[in-house]
Amino acid sequence: MQEILDRADEYAERFEGYEPRPGDLRTADDDRIGKLVRMRAELDRSILQAVRDARDDGSSWSTIGRQLGTSGEAARQRYAHLIAS
């Protein structure tokens, strides 16, 4: 806190002389990208839970892979270690 008080004049000058540059301000695209990243993370969690449920219900990796649009082996490699815990 003392450092801020000691440098108050310097900070005031920097604030008053500030000119925004491209990239300094957030845009609607920044917000949209962040929202999409959060949505993707939620979808990834939902898919993982669905795979876990399918395996618990006895579905084969082949069936799960087909639903994911990949091979059973690829599905097993991607999800088996995640649902084991």
N, CA, C and O atoms as a CHARMM CRD file, in Angstrom:
* protein
*
  340
    1    1 MET  N      0.82500  -1.19100   0.00000 PROA 1      0.00000
    2    1 MET  CA     0.00000   0.00000   0.00000 PROA 1      0.00000
    3    1 MET  C      0.87300   1.26100   0.00000 PROA 1      0.00000
    4    1 MET  O      0.58700   2.23500  -0.69600 PROA 1      0.00000
    5    2 GLN  N      1.93600   1.21500   0.79200 PROA 2      0.00000
    6    2 GLN  CA     2.81100   2.38000   0.87100 PROA 2      0.00000
    7    2 GLN  C      3.44800   2.68200  -0.47800 PROA 2      0.00000
    8    2 GLN  O      3.62600   3.84400  -0.84100 PROA 2      0.00000
    9    3 GLU  N      3.79200   1.62300  -1.22700 PROA 3      0.00000
   10    3 GLU  CA     4.39600   1.82600  -2.54900 PROA 3      0.00000
   11    3 GLU  C      3.44200   2.59200  -3.46200 PROA 3      0.00000
   12    3 GLU  O      3.86800   3.47000  -4.21200 PROA 3      0.00000
   13    4 ILE  N      2.16900   2.26300  -3.40000 PROA 4      0.00000
   14    4 ILE  CA     1.17100   2.96100  -4.22200 PROA 4      0.00000
   15    4 ILE  C      1.12000   4.43400  -3.84000 PROA 4      0.00000
   16    4 ILE  O      1.09100   5.31100  -4.70400 PROA 4      0.00000
   17    5 LEU  N      1.10900   4.69300  -2.54000 PROA 5      0.00000
   18    5 LEU  CA     1.07700   6.08100  -2.08300 PROA 5      0.00000
   19    5 LEU  C      2.34200   6.82600  -2.49600 PROA 5      0.00000
   20    5 LEU  O      2.28400   7.98300  -2.91300 PROA 5      0.00000
   21    6 ASP  N      3.48800   6.15300  -2.37600 PROA 6      0.00000
   22    6 ASP  CA     4.75500   6.79000  -2.74300 PROA 6      0.00000
   23    6 ASP  C      4.82900   7.10700  -4.23300 PROA 6      0.00000
   24    6 ASP  O      5.48200   8.07200  -4.62900 PROA 6      0.00000
   25    7 ARG  N      4.17300   6.31400  -5.04900 PROA 7      0.00000
   26    7 ARG  CA     4.25700   6.48800  -6.50300 PROA 7      0.00000
   27    7 ARG  C      2.96700   7.07300  -7.09100 PROA 7      0.00000
   28    7 ARG  O      2.73700   6.97600  -8.29700 PROA 7      0.00000
   29    8 ALA  N      2.14100   7.66900  -6.25800 PROA 8      0.00000
   30    8 ALA  CA     0.83800   8.17000  -6.69900 PROA 8      0.00000
   31    8 ALA  C      0.94700   9.15600  -7.85800 PROA 8      0.00000
   32    8 ALA  O      0.17100   9.07800  -8.81000 PROA 8      0.00000
   33    9 ASP  N      1.89600  10.07600  -7.78700 PROA 9      0.00000
   34    9 ASP  CA     2.04300  11.06300  -8.86500 PROA 9      0.00000
   35    9 ASP  C      2.41600  10.38200 -10.17600 PROA 9      0.00000
   36    9 ASP  O      1.87700  10.72000 -11.23000 PROA 9      0.00000
   37   10 GLU  N      3.33400   9.42500 -10.11300 PROA 10     0.00000
   38   10 GLU  CA     3.73600   8.69000 -11.31600 PROA 10     0.00000
   39   10 GLU  C      2.54200   7.95700 -11.92000 PROA 10     0.00000
   40   10 GLU  O      2.31700   8.00400 -13.12900 PROA 10     0.00000
   41   11 TYR  N      1.78000   7.28000 -11.06000 PROA 11     0.00000
   42   11 TYR  CA     0.61800   6.53600 -11.55400 PROA 11     0.00000
   43   11 TYR  C     -0.42500   7.47400 -12.15000 PROA 11     0.00000
   44   11 TYR  O     -1.04500   7.14700 -13.16300 PROA 11     0.00000
   45   12 ALA  N     -0.62400   8.63100 -11.53600 PROA 12     0.00000
   46   12 ALA  CA    -1.59400   9.59800 -12.05300 PROA 12     0.00000
   47   12 ALA  C     -1.17800  10.08700 -13.43900 PROA 12     0.00000
   48   12 ALA  O     -2.01500  10.20100 -14.33400 PROA 12     0.00000
   49   13 GLU  N      0.11900  10.37700 -13.61900 PROA 13     0.00000
   50   13 GLU  CA     0.60500  10.82300 -14.92600 PROA 13     0.00000
   51   13 GLU  C      0.42400   9.73900 -15.98500 PROA 13     0.00000
   52   13 GLU  O      0.00400  10.02100 -17.10700 PROA 13     0.00000
   53   14 ARG  N      0.74100   8.51100 -15.62500 PROA 14     0.00000
   54   14 ARG  CA     0.57900   7.40800 -16.57800 PROA 14     0.00000
   55   14 ARG  C     -0.89400   7.23500 -16.94900 PROA 14     0.00000
   56   14 ARG  O     -1.22200   6.99500 -18.11100 PROA 14     0.00000
   57   15 PHE  N     -1.77000   7.35700 -15.96700 PROA 15     0.00000
   58   15 PHE  CA    -3.19900   7.20500 -16.21800 PROA 15     0.00000
   59   15 PHE  C     -3.70900   8.31000 -17.13500 PROA 15     0.00000
   60   15 PHE  O     -4.42600   8.04600 -18.10000 PROA 15     0.00000
   61   16 GLU  N     -3.34000   9.52900 -16.83100 PROA 16     0.00000
   62   16 GLU  CA    -3.81500  10.66600 -17.61400 PROA 16     0.00000
   63   16 GLU  C     -3.25100  10.66700 -19.03000 PROA 16     0.00000
   64   16 GLU  O     -3.91200  11.15600 -19.94600 PROA 16     0.00000
   65   17 GLY  N     -2.06100  10.13900 -19.23100 PROA 17     0.00000
   66   17 GLY  CA    -1.44800  10.12300 -20.55300 PROA 17     0.00000
   67   17 GLY  C     -1.70300   8.85400 -21.34600 PROA 17     0.00000
   68   17 GLY  O     -1.17600   8.68500 -22.44600 PROA 17     0.00000
   69   18 TYR  N     -2.50000   7.97300 -20.79500 PROA 18     0.00000
   70   18 TYR  CA    -2.73300   6.67500 -21.44800 PROA 18     0.00000
   71   18 TYR  C     -3.52500   6.83900 -22.74300 PROA 18     0.00000
   72   18 TYR  O     -4.55200   7.51700 -22.77400 PROA 18     0.00000
   73   19 GLU  N     -3.04200   6.21700 -23.79400 PROA 19     0.00000
   74   19 GLU  CA    -3.74700   6.14700 -25.07400 PROA 19     0.00000
   75   19 GLU  C     -3.96200   4.66800 -25.38900 PROA 19     0.00000
   76   19 GLU  O     -2.99200   3.92300 -25.53000 PROA 19     0.00000
   77   20 PRO  N     -5.20700   4.23400 -25.50200 PROA 20     0.00000
   78   20 PRO  CA    -5.46100   2.81200 -25.79400 PROA 20     0.00000
   79   20 PRO  C     -4.84000   2.39000 -27.12100 PROA 20     0.00000
   80   20 PRO  O     -4.82700   3.15000 -28.08900 PROA 20     0.00000
   81   21 ARG  N     -4.33000   1.17200 -27.14400 PROA 21     0.00000
   82   21 ARG  CA    -3.77700   0.57800 -28.36200 PROA 21     0.00000
   83   21 ARG  C     -4.66600  -0.58900 -28.75600 PROA 21     0.00000
   84   21 ARG  O     -5.39200  -1.12900 -27.92100 PROA 21     0.00000
   85   22 PRO  N     -4.61600  -0.97900 -30.02000 PROA 22     0.00000
   86   22 PRO  CA    -5.37200  -2.17000 -30.42000 PROA 22     0.00000
   87   22 PRO  C     -4.94600  -3.34700 -29.54400 PROA 22     0.00000
   88   22 PRO  O     -3.75900  -3.56300 -29.29900 PROA 22     0.00000
   89   23 GLY  N     -5.90800  -4.07500 -29.09400 PROA 23     0.00000
   90   23 GLY  CA    -5.62300  -5.21600 -28.24000 PROA 23     0.00000
   91   23 GLY  C     -5.75000  -4.91400 -26.75900 PROA 23     0.00000
   92   23 GLY  O     -5.81500  -5.83800 -25.94700 PROA 23     0.00000
   93   24 ASP  N     -5.78700  -3.62900 -26.38500 PROA 24     0.00000
   94   24 ASP  CA    -5.92900  -3.27600 -24.97400 PROA 24     0.00000
   95   24 ASP  C     -7.35400  -3.49500 -24.47000 PROA 24     0.00000
   96   24 ASP  O     -7.57400  -3.80200 -23.29800 PROA 24     0.00000
   97   25 LEU  N     -8.29500  -3.33600 -25.35700 PROA 25     0.00000
   98   25 LEU  CA    -9.69300  -3.41400 -24.94900 PROA 25     0.00000
   99   25 LEU  C    -10.28300  -4.76800 -25.31100 PROA 25     0.00000
  100   25 LEU  O     -9.96100  -5.34600 -26.34900 PROA 25     0.00000
  101   26 ARG  N    -11.14000  -5.25700 -24.44800 PROA 26     0.00000
  102   26 ARG  CA   -11.83500  -6.51000 -24.73200 PROA 26     0.00000
  103   26 ARG  C    -12.89700  -6.24800 -25.79300 PROA 26     0.00000
  104   26 ARG  O    -13.49100  -5.17100 -25.85700 PROA 26     0.00000
  105   27 THR  N    -13.11300  -7.25100 -26.61200 PROA 27     0.00000
  106   27 THR  CA   -14.12800  -7.13200 -27.65400 PROA 27     0.00000
  107   27 THR  C    -15.19600  -8.18200 -27.43200 PROA 27     0.00000
  108   27 THR  O    -15.05300  -9.07300 -26.59300 PROA 27     0.00000
  109   28 ALA  N    -16.26200  -8.06400 -28.19300 PROA 28     0.00000
  110   28 ALA  CA   -17.32700  -9.06400 -28.12300 PROA 28     0.00000
  111   28 ALA  C    -16.78900 -10.43600 -28.51000 PROA 28     0.00000
  112   28 ALA  O    -17.24100 -11.45200 -27.98100 PROA 28     0.00000
  113   29 ASP  N    -15.81700 -10.47100 -29.43700 PROA 29     0.00000
  114   29 ASP  CA   -15.22800 -11.75400 -29.82700 PROA 29     0.00000
  115   29 ASP  C    -14.49100 -12.40500 -28.66700 PROA 29     0.00000
  116   29 ASP  O    -14.53000 -13.62700 -28.52300 PROA 29     0.00000
  117   30 ASP  N    -13.81400 -11.60300 -27.82900 PROA 30     0.00000
  118   30 ASP  CA   -13.14100 -12.15500 -26.65200 PROA 30     0.00000
  119   30 ASP  C    -14.15200 -12.84800 -25.75800 PROA 30     0.00000
  120   30 ASP  O    -13.91500 -13.96000 -25.28600 PROA 30     0.00000
  121   31 ASP  N    -15.27200 -12.19500 -25.52800 PROA 31     0.00000
  122   31 ASP  CA   -16.31200 -12.77200 -24.68400 PROA 31     0.00000
  123   31 ASP  C    -16.89100 -14.02500 -25.32700 PROA 31     0.00000
  124   31 ASP  O    -17.14500 -15.01300 -24.63800 PROA 31     0.00000
  125   32 ARG  N    -17.10000 -13.99500 -26.62600 PROA 32     0.00000
  126   32 ARG  CA   -17.66700 -15.14700 -27.33300 PROA 32     0.00000
  127   32 ARG  C    -16.71500 -16.33300 -27.28200 PROA 32     0.00000
  128   32 ARG  O    -17.13500 -17.46700 -27.05300 PROA 32     0.00000
  129   33 ILE  N    -15.43900 -16.06500 -27.49500 PROA 33     0.00000
  130   33 ILE  CA   -14.45400 -17.14400 -27.45700 PROA 33     0.00000
  131   33 ILE  C    -14.42000 -17.76800 -26.06500 PROA 33     0.00000
  132   33 ILE  O    -14.43000 -18.99200 -25.93200 PROA 33     0.00000
  133   34 GLY  N    -14.38000 -16.94900 -25.04900 PROA 34     0.00000
  134   34 GLY  CA   -14.37800 -17.46800 -23.68000 PROA 34     0.00000
  135   34 GLY  C    -15.60700 -18.30000 -23.38600 PROA 34     0.00000
  136   34 GLY  O    -15.51500 -19.35500 -22.75800 PROA 34     0.00000
  137   35 LYS  N    -16.75200 -17.82900 -23.83600 PROA 35     0.00000
  138   35 LYS  CA   -17.99200 -18.57500 -23.62600 PROA 35     0.00000
  139   35 LYS  C    -17.93200 -19.91900 -24.34700 PROA 35     0.00000
  140   35 LYS  O    -18.34400 -20.93900 -23.79400 PROA 35     0.00000
  141   36 LEU  N    -17.42700 -19.92500 -25.56400 PROA 36     0.00000
  142   36 LEU  CA   -17.33100 -21.17500 -26.32100 PROA 36     0.00000
  143   36 LEU  C    -16.35700 -22.15200 -25.66800 PROA 36     0.00000
  144   36 LEU  O    -16.60400 -23.35800 -25.66000 PROA 36     0.00000
  145   37 VAL  N    -15.26500 -21.65000 -25.12900 PROA 37     0.00000
  146   37 VAL  CA   -14.31200 -22.52300 -24.43200 PROA 37     0.00000
  147   37 VAL  C    -14.97400 -23.15400 -23.21300 PROA 37     0.00000
  148   37 VAL  O    -14.79800 -24.34500 -22.95600 PROA 37     0.00000
  149   38 ARG  N    -15.72800 -22.36800 -22.46900 PROA 38     0.00000
  150   38 ARG  CA   -16.44700 -22.91700 -21.30500 PROA 38     0.00000
  151   38 ARG  C    -17.49000 -23.93500 -21.73600 PROA 38     0.00000
  152   38 ARG  O    -17.66800 -24.95800 -21.07400 PROA 38     0.00000
  153   39 MET  N    -18.18300 -23.66600 -22.84500 PROA 39     0.00000
  154   39 MET  CA   -19.17100 -24.62200 -23.36000 PROA 39     0.00000
  155   39 MET  C    -18.49300 -25.92500 -23.77500 PROA 39     0.00000
  156   39 MET  O    -19.00400 -27.01000 -23.49600 PROA 39     0.00000
  157   40 ARG  N    -17.33200 -25.81700 -24.44800 PROA 40     0.00000
  158   40 ARG  CA   -16.60600 -27.01200 -24.87000 PROA 40     0.00000
  159   40 ARG  C    -16.19200 -27.84000 -23.65800 PROA 40     0.00000
  160   40 ARG  O    -16.30500 -29.06500 -23.68100 PROA 40     0.00000
  161   41 ALA  N    -15.71900 -27.19000 -22.61100 PROA 41     0.00000
  162   41 ALA  CA   -15.31600 -27.90700 -21.39900 PROA 41     0.00000
  163   41 ALA  C    -16.51100 -28.63000 -20.78900 PROA 41     0.00000
  164   41 ALA  O    -16.38800 -29.77100 -20.34400 PROA 41     0.00000
  165   42 GLU  N    -17.65800 -27.97400 -20.76800 PROA 42     0.00000
  166   42 GLU  CA   -18.87200 -28.60800 -20.23300 PROA 42     0.00000
  167   42 GLU  C    -19.28800 -29.79500 -21.09700 PROA 42     0.00000
  168   42 GLU  O    -19.67400 -30.84000 -20.57300 PROA 42     0.00000
  169   43 LEU  N    -19.21300 -29.64000 -22.41300 PROA 43     0.00000
  170   43 LEU  CA   -19.53400 -30.75400 -23.30900 PROA 43     0.00000
  171   43 LEU  C    -18.56700 -31.91200 -23.11900 PROA 43     0.00000
  172   43 LEU  O    -18.98200 -33.07100 -23.12300 PROA 43     0.00000
  173   44 ASP  N    -17.28900 -31.61600 -22.95400 PROA 44     0.00000
  174   44 ASP  CA   -16.30200 -32.67400 -22.71100 PROA 44     0.00000
  175   44 ASP  C    -16.63500 -33.44400 -21.43700 PROA 44     0.00000
  176   44 ASP  O    -16.54200 -34.67100 -21.41000 PROA 44     0.00000
  177   45 ARG  N    -17.02200 -32.72700 -20.38000 PROA 45     0.00000
  178   45 ARG  CA   -17.41900 -33.39900 -19.13100 PROA 45     0.00000
  179   45 ARG  C    -18.66100 -34.25100 -19.34300 PROA 45     0.00000
  180   45 ARG  O    -18.75000 -35.36100 -18.81900 PROA 45     0.00000
  181   46 SER  N    -19.62000 -33.73900 -20.10800 PROA 46     0.00000
  182   46 SER  CA   -20.84900 -34.48900 -20.37500 PROA 46     0.00000
  183   46 SER  C    -20.56700 -35.73900 -21.20000 PROA 46     0.00000
  184   46 SER  O    -21.13400 -36.80000 -20.93700 PROA 46     0.00000
  185   47 ILE  N    -19.69600 -35.61900 -22.19400 PROA 47     0.00000
  186   47 ILE  CA   -19.33800 -36.78700 -23.01200 PROA 47     0.00000
  187   47 ILE  C    -18.63400 -37.82300 -22.15100 PROA 47     0.00000
  188   47 ILE  O    -18.92400 -39.01500 -22.25300 PROA 47     0.00000
  189   48 LEU  N    -17.71800 -37.38500 -21.31000 PROA 48     0.00000
  190   48 LEU  CA   -17.01800 -38.31400 -20.42600 PROA 48     0.00000
  191   48 LEU  C    -18.00600 -39.05600 -19.53300 PROA 48     0.00000
  192   48 LEU  O    -17.88900 -40.26700 -19.34800 PROA 48     0.00000
  193   49 GLN  N    -18.96500 -38.34300 -18.98500 PROA 49     0.00000
  194   49 GLN  CA   -19.96500 -38.99300 -18.13100 PROA 49     0.00000
  195   49 GLN  C    -20.81500 -39.96800 -18.93600 PROA 49     0.00000
  196   49 GLN  O    -21.14700 -41.04700 -18.44700 PROA 49     0.00000
  197   50 ALA  N    -21.16700 -39.60400 -20.15700 PROA 50     0.00000
  198   50 ALA  CA   -21.95400 -40.50500 -21.00800 PROA 50     0.00000
  199   50 ALA  C    -21.16200 -41.76700 -21.34200 PROA 50     0.00000
  200   50 ALA  O    -21.72100 -42.86400 -21.36200 PROA 50     0.00000
  201   51 VAL  N    -19.87000 -41.61600 -21.60400 PROA 51     0.00000
  202   51 VAL  CA   -19.02200 -42.78500 -21.87200 PROA 51     0.00000
  203   51 VAL  C    -18.94800 -43.65600 -20.62300 PROA 51     0.00000
  204   51 VAL  O    -19.06900 -44.87800 -20.71000 PROA 51     0.00000
  205   52 ARG  N    -18.75100 -43.04000 -19.47300 PROA 52     0.00000
  206   52 ARG  CA   -18.71100 -43.78200 -18.20800 PROA 52     0.00000
  207   52 ARG  C    -20.01800 -44.54500 -18.00600 PROA 52     0.00000
  208   52 ARG  O    -20.00200 -45.72800 -17.66500 PROA 52     0.00000
  209   53 ASP  N    -21.14700 -43.87200 -18.21500 PROA 53     0.00000
  210   53 ASP  CA   -22.45600 -44.51900 -18.05000 PROA 53     0.00000
  211   53 ASP  C    -22.62500 -45.66900 -19.03500 PROA 53     0.00000
  212   53 ASP  O    -23.12300 -46.73500 -18.67200 PROA 53     0.00000
  213   54 ALA  N    -22.21100 -45.45200 -20.27900 PROA 54     0.00000
  214   54 ALA  CA   -22.34400 -46.50200 -21.29500 PROA 54     0.00000
  215   54 ALA  C    -21.51500 -47.72200 -20.91400 PROA 54     0.00000
  216   54 ALA  O    -21.98300 -48.85300 -21.04800 PROA 54     0.00000
  217   55 ARG  N    -20.29800 -47.50700 -20.44500 PROA 55     0.00000
  218   55 ARG  CA   -19.45600 -48.62800 -20.02000 PROA 55     0.00000
  219   55 ARG  C    -20.06300 -49.33000 -18.81100 PROA 55     0.00000
  220   55 ARG  O    -20.05200 -50.55900 -18.73600 PROA 55     0.00000
  221   56 ASP  N    -20.59100 -48.56000 -17.86800 PROA 56     0.00000
  222   56 ASP  CA   -21.24100 -49.15200 -16.68800 PROA 56     0.00000
  223   56 ASP  C    -22.44800 -49.98900 -17.08600 PROA 56     0.00000
  224   56 ASP  O    -22.76900 -50.97900 -16.42900 PROA 56     0.00000
  225   57 ASP  N    -23.11700 -49.58600 -18.16800 PROA 57     0.00000
  226   57 ASP  CA   -24.28900 -50.32400 -18.66100 PROA 57     0.00000
  227   57 ASP  C    -23.90000 -51.47800 -19.57200 PROA 57     0.00000
  228   57 ASP  O    -24.77400 -52.18500 -20.07400 PROA 57     0.00000
  229   58 GLY  N    -22.60600 -51.68100 -19.79600 PROA 58     0.00000
  230   58 GLY  CA   -22.14100 -52.82000 -20.57500 PROA 58     0.00000
  231   58 GLY  C    -21.87400 -52.57000 -22.04500 PROA 58     0.00000
  232   58 GLY  O    -21.62900 -53.51800 -22.79100 PROA 58     0.00000
  233   59 SER  N    -21.91300 -51.33300 -22.47900 PROA 59     0.00000
  234   59 SER  CA   -21.63200 -51.04000 -23.89100 PROA 59     0.00000
  235   59 SER  C    -20.17200 -51.33700 -24.20500 PROA 59     0.00000
  236   59 SER  O    -19.28600 -51.10400 -23.38300 PROA 59     0.00000
  237   60 SER  N    -19.93900 -51.85100 -25.39700 PROA 60     0.00000
  238   60 SER  CA   -18.57100 -52.14500 -25.83400 PROA 60     0.00000
  239   60 SER  C    -17.89000 -50.86000 -26.28800 PROA 60     0.00000
  240   60 SER  O    -18.54200 -49.86100 -26.59400 PROA 60     0.00000
  241   61 TRP  N    -16.56600 -50.91300 -26.32300 PROA 61     0.00000
  242   61 TRP  CA   -15.81700 -49.77600 -26.84500 PROA 61     0.00000
  243   61 TRP  C    -16.14500 -49.55100 -28.31300 PROA 61     0.00000
  244   61 TRP  O    -16.13400 -48.41700 -28.79100 PROA 61     0.00000
  245   62 SER  N    -16.43200 -50.61600 -29.01700 PROA 62     0.00000
  246   62 SER  CA   -16.79100 -50.49500 -30.43200 PROA 62     0.00000
  247   62 SER  C    -18.06700 -49.67300 -30.60100 PROA 62     0.00000
  248   62 SER  O    -18.14200 -48.79300 -31.45900 PROA 62     0.00000
  249   63 THR  N    -19.06200 -49.96700 -29.77800 PROA 63     0.00000
  250   63 THR  CA   -20.33200 -49.22500 -29.83500 PROA 63     0.00000
  251   63 THR  C    -20.12000 -47.76200 -29.45000 PROA 63     0.00000
  252   63 THR  O    -20.63400 -46.85800 -30.10900 PROA 63     0.00000
  253   64 ILE  N    -19.36800 -47.54100 -28.39300 PROA 64     0.00000
  254   64 ILE  CA   -19.09600 -46.17000 -27.94300 PROA 64     0.00000
  255   64 ILE  C    -18.31100 -45.41200 -29.01100 PROA 64     0.00000
  256   64 ILE  O    -18.61100 -44.25500 -29.30700 PROA 64     0.00000
  257   65 GLY  N    -17.31300 -46.06500 -29.58200 PROA 65     0.00000
  258   65 GLY  CA   -16.53000 -45.43000 -30.63400 PROA 65     0.00000
  259   65 GLY  C    -17.38900 -45.02400 -31.81100 PROA 65     0.00000
  260   65 GLY  O    -17.23600 -43.92900 -32.35200 PROA 65     0.00000
  261   66 ARG  N    -18.29300 -45.90200 -32.20700 PROA 66     0.00000
  262   66 ARG  CA   -19.19300 -45.59700 -33.32700 PROA 66     0.00000
  263   66 ARG  C    -20.02400 -44.35300 -33.00500 PROA 66     0.00000
  264   66 ARG  O    -20.21300 -43.49300 -33.86600 PROA 66     0.00000
  265   67 GLN  N    -20.51800 -44.25700 -31.77600 PROA 67     0.00000
  266   67 GLN  CA   -21.32200 -43.09000 -31.38200 PROA 67     0.00000
  267   67 GLN  C    -20.48800 -41.81100 -31.34300 PROA 67     0.00000
  268   67 GLN  O    -21.00500 -40.71400 -31.55500 PROA 67     0.00000
  269   68 LEU  N    -19.19800 -41.96400 -31.06900 PROA 68     0.00000
  270   68 LEU  CA   -18.30400 -40.80500 -31.03600 PROA 68     0.00000
  271   68 LEU  C    -17.75100 -40.45200 -32.41000 PROA 68     0.00000
  272   68 LEU  O    -17.08800 -39.42800 -32.57800 PROA 68     0.00000
  273   69 GLY  N    -18.02800 -41.30600 -33.39100 PROA 69     0.00000
  274   69 GLY  CA   -17.52700 -41.05900 -34.73900 PROA 69     0.00000
  275   69 GLY  C    -16.08400 -41.49200 -34.91800 PROA 69     0.00000
  276   69 GLY  O    -15.35000 -40.91900 -35.72200 PROA 69     0.00000
  277   70 THR  N    -15.68300 -42.50300 -34.16600 PROA 70     0.00000
  278   70 THR  CA   -14.30900 -42.99100 -34.24300 PROA 70     0.00000
  279   70 THR  C    -14.31900 -44.50100 -34.04600 PROA 70     0.00000
  280   70 THR  O    -15.38600 -45.11100 -33.97300 PROA 70     0.00000
  281   71 SER  N    -13.16900 -45.09200 -33.96200 PROA 71     0.00000
  282   71 SER  CA   -13.10500 -46.54000 -33.73600 PROA 71     0.00000
  283   71 SER  C    -13.23400 -46.84600 -32.24500 PROA 71     0.00000
  284   71 SER  O    -13.03500 -45.97900 -31.39500 PROA 71     0.00000
  285   72 GLY  N    -13.56600 -48.07800 -31.95700 PROA 72     0.00000
  286   72 GLY  CA   -13.63500 -48.50400 -30.56700 PROA 72     0.00000
  287   72 GLY  C    -12.29400 -48.38700 -29.87300 PROA 72     0.00000
  288   72 GLY  O    -12.21800 -47.98900 -28.71000 PROA 72     0.00000
  289   73 GLU  N    -11.23200 -48.73700 -30.59300 PROA 73     0.00000
  290   73 GLU  CA    -9.88400 -48.64900 -30.01200 PROA 73     0.00000
  291   73 GLU  C     -9.50900 -47.20500 -29.70500 PROA 73     0.00000
  292   73 GLU  O     -8.92500 -46.92600 -28.65800 PROA 73     0.00000
  293   74 ALA  N     -9.83400 -46.29400 -30.59900 PROA 74     0.00000
  294   74 ALA  CA    -9.54000 -44.87400 -30.35400 PROA 74     0.00000
  295   74 ALA  C    -10.33100 -44.36700 -29.15000 PROA 74     0.00000
  296   74 ALA  O     -9.80600 -43.61300 -28.33100 PROA 74     0.00000
  297   75 ALA  N    -11.59000 -44.78000 -29.04500 PROA 75     0.00000
  298   75 ALA  CA   -12.41300 -44.38200 -27.89900 PROA 75     0.00000
  299   75 ALA  C    -11.81900 -44.93600 -26.60600 PROA 75     0.00000
  300   75 ALA  O    -11.73700 -44.23000 -25.60100 PROA 75     0.00000
  301   76 ARG  N    -11.40500 -46.20600 -26.63800 PROA 76     0.00000
  302   76 ARG  CA   -10.82000 -46.82400 -25.44900 PROA 76     0.00000
  303   76 ARG  C     -9.55000 -46.08800 -25.03200 PROA 76     0.00000
  304   76 ARG  O     -9.34600 -45.80400 -23.85200 PROA 76     0.00000
  305   77 GLN  N     -8.70000 -45.78100 -26.01000 PROA 77     0.00000
  306   77 GLN  CA    -7.45200 -45.08400 -25.69900 PROA 77     0.00000
  307   77 GLN  C     -7.70400 -43.69800 -25.10900 PROA 77     0.00000
  308   77 GLN  O     -6.97300 -43.23900 -24.23200 PROA 77     0.00000
  309   78 ARG  N     -8.73200 -43.05200 -25.59800 PROA 78     0.00000
  310   78 ARG  CA    -9.00300 -41.69300 -25.12100 PROA 78     0.00000
  311   78 ARG  C     -9.68000 -41.67100 -23.75600 PROA 78     0.00000
  312   78 ARG  O     -9.37000 -40.81200 -22.93100 PROA 78     0.00000
  313   79 TYR  N    -10.61400 -42.61500 -23.50200 PROA 79     0.00000
  314   79 TYR  CA   -11.45900 -42.50400 -22.31700 PROA 79     0.00000
  315   79 TYR  C    -11.21000 -43.53000 -21.21600 PROA 79     0.00000
  316   79 TYR  O    -11.56900 -43.27600 -20.06700 PROA 79     0.00000
  317   80 ALA  N    -10.61300 -44.67000 -21.52200 PROA 80     0.00000
  318   80 ALA  CA   -10.50500 -45.73600 -20.51600 PROA 80     0.00000
  319   80 ALA  C     -9.80500 -45.26500 -19.24300 PROA 80     0.00000
  320   80 ALA  O    -10.27900 -45.53700 -18.14000 PROA 80     0.00000
  321   81 HSD  N     -8.69400 -44.56800 -19.38400 PROA 81     0.00000
  322   81 HSD  CA    -7.96800 -44.12200 -18.19000 PROA 81     0.00000
  323   81 HSD  C     -8.72400 -43.02400 -17.43600 PROA 81     0.00000
  324   81 HSD  O     -8.51600 -42.84400 -16.23600 PROA 81     0.00000
  325   82 LEU  N     -9.58900 -42.29800 -18.12500 PROA 82     0.00000
  326   82 LEU  CA   -10.34900 -41.22400 -17.47800 PROA 82     0.00000
  327   82 LEU  C    -11.52700 -41.75800 -16.67300 PROA 82     0.00000
  328   82 LEU  O    -11.91100 -41.17300 -15.66000 PROA 82     0.00000
  329   83 ILE  N    -12.10000 -42.87300 -17.12600 PROA 83     0.00000
  330   83 ILE  CA   -13.26200 -43.40500 -16.41100 PROA 83     0.00000
  331   83 ILE  C    -12.86100 -44.44400 -15.37400 PROA 83     0.00000
  332   83 ILE  O    -13.69700 -44.87600 -14.58000 PROA 83     0.00000
  333   84 ALA  N    -11.60000 -44.85000 -15.36800 PROA 84     0.00000
  334   84 ALA  CA   -11.13700 -45.85300 -14.40900 PROA 84     0.00000
  335   84 ALA  C    -11.08700 -45.29000 -12.99400 PROA 84     0.00000
  336   84 ALA  O    -11.19900 -46.04100 -12.02500 PROA 84     0.00000
  337   85 SER  N    -10.92200 -43.98700 -12.86700 PROA 85     0.00000
  338   85 SER  CA   -10.79400 -43.39200 -11.53200 PROA 85     0.00000
  339   85 SER  C    -12.11800 -43.01500 -10.92900 PROA 85     0.00000
  340   85 SER  O    -12.16400 -42.50500  -9.80900 PROA 85     0.00000
